[in-house]
Amino acid sequence: MPKSHELGQPEMPQEVELFLSLHALNSAFSRIVTVLGLLSTTRILTPQSVQTTTASLEALRTALNFELREALGQGKLDNLDQFSKTLRRMEHELIEECMDPLYHLDITTPNA
């Protein structure tokens, strides 16, 4: 099946596209677990609900990782791990850069 892409954009290699998809999936799991913890600490969700949901998500993540390990093999998993580490570092740097001006913003003064 041919992929559609914008004119002037180089086509992404299939392995990079796969790695991006897997990284996004893993990041989504991590962020959901983080948000569930936050909702629990603010007492919006009960700790029991958070524990149950987190356990279900972790079981799903473990099952997916097991299937990936079998399908990709150790070499590609090592490449995926390095790829994800690099992307996480870049994401954290971007978030810090975007959040820095917000930390210095005076939110008590309304905009004119």
Long-range contacts (C-beta under 8 A, 24 or more apart in sequence): 15-76, 15-79, 19-79, 19-80, 19-83, 19-84, 22-68, 22-80, 22-84, 23-80, 23-83, 23-84, 23-87, 25-64, 26-61, 26-84, 27-88, 27-91, 29-57, 29-60, 29-61, 32-57, 33-57, 33-58
